[in-house]
């Protein structure tokens, strides 16, 4: 039997610590987002009159997801789908399965999707979904029943022109295929465009799997060029060697960079001469992690963060770069592959040290950009080659970065604030043009 899904998450501080969303010293993800919006409001000019629009989700749905377990019992899980903003187009964002998912977290993630989609100028608003469940406690059949019931419950607000889910933490192509099938069965026709990140054979896109890592690499090249750093010969450290970190690491190595340190959930490894990335990817595929890779020295976490490198790519989890390790970072620039890897205190430390931080809301937007291509291809039922997809992806990422860079120079602000200025201006300009209904 799955554990009670309504149990609030507790902070790691101890058994008696307050749940994070009741702790007055802990802003929670939605609180962090609100602070970010306050920070950009002075730069929004007359559009600031609409800023409240950004400070509340347009629509938030909480659903009960009851499923029959394999032993015949019935378990109830709590699910969410939040549409933060739809001023620029349908809501768009992933679905997360995790035991600690909260409404506050899903609200914040949906808002960051609004920012990300506007930052790369794809015609979407922001949305996000989640279920409070540890999917590792479910059998494959239970997972399928959970996904299908959740999809039916949120079916009243999703749709190819309304809100388009995608994979996020602990959801994948298979889950997307179930979601697409369930939605299609409910409406009586096959609607491939209701989700992205699907398997290729049911309307998925070539290049989607590598898109986020490719976007991270493209943005790193653009940022490096602006600070006079050559990628050929640059020293790179990567945290997380999965979809995002592994793809980015491979592209850096192909471009002549030395990937000198890698850390994942199994440990850290380093090689001052540069790791053999293709062999490391094979090792990770075979063993599940980087630990034990021959041709590298094992390193401790403190050594990883202090690695002598030019470029640091956090591509694992949120909250990894903190006030405790930010001071050790030697890189000239940090490109956020993960969502929310840097705490606000660490961000300030890095800015003070002069480390160029390229924020997640632009650096990892390659995934949603190719999701957009997938959606366009589904609508036209005409599929593009991988080369076409990669070329268009690179162009969009380069243009988006150029706009953010110019805004940062103009207002003398960090790239994070500049990305928010660009994105919030686009969203609120759309709001202004559309006016208030009724
Ligand atoms: P993944 O599951 O493929 O890889 C995650 C990696 O993080 C693995 O190498 C894992 O070992 C490592 N990791 C996990 N716990 C760790 C820990 N405690 N310390 C160090 N490393 C740890 O996931 P992914 O798709 O590569 O996603 C990574 C990040 O990028 C996430 O924050 C995700 O939200 C973000 N992201 C992913 C996409 C995408 O398209 N996949 C798009 C945008 C953002």
Boltz pocket constraint, residues with backbone or C-beta under 6 A from the ligand:
constraints:
  - pocket:
      binder: B
      contacts: [[A, 169], [A, 208], [A, 209], [A, 212], [A, 239], [A, 240], [A, 241], [A, 242], [A, 243], [A, 244], [A, 245], [A, 263], [A, 264], [A, 265], [A, 266], [A, 288], [A, 289], [A, 315], [A, 316], [A, 317], [A, 318], [A, 337], [A, 338], [A, 339], [A, 364], [A, 365], [A, 367], [A, 368]]
      max_distance: 6.0
